[in-house]
Amino acid sequence: MDTDIPQFVLIVDDEPSILRVLGRCLVSFGFTVVKVSTVDEAIACLKSIQYDLVITDLQLPGANGRVLIKHVKEHYPKTKVIIIAGWLDKPEFEFFLPKPFEVKELKSLIDKSMKKS
């Protein structure tokens, strides 16, 4: 596996179909994937494995994706974060992918995020 490619990816989305599709895509890219649907579940997962990448929606039940992004930046600064969302007036994040998206767009953004130090 290429060293620029993350080995462990955490996907956070409350839509089962998005979790399923993203999971399949990432596994086909060769990643080990964990899928959860809330920020609380994500934070618990982050404590057990060193994830290379977190892919999260912003609109989640309970705490929103921004809470998770802040937590990752504060506690796991080497972990990259990609935001996926169906809406965002003005993308304020460096690595943002609007829903719906193409698989090649996802792969390209993952590659770009992992090359960034």
Beta strands, then each sheet from edge to edge (+ up, - down):
strand 1: 8-12
strand 2: 32-36
strand 3: 53-57
strand 4: 80-85
strand 5: 96-98
sheet 1: 2+ 1+ 3+ 4+ 5+
end
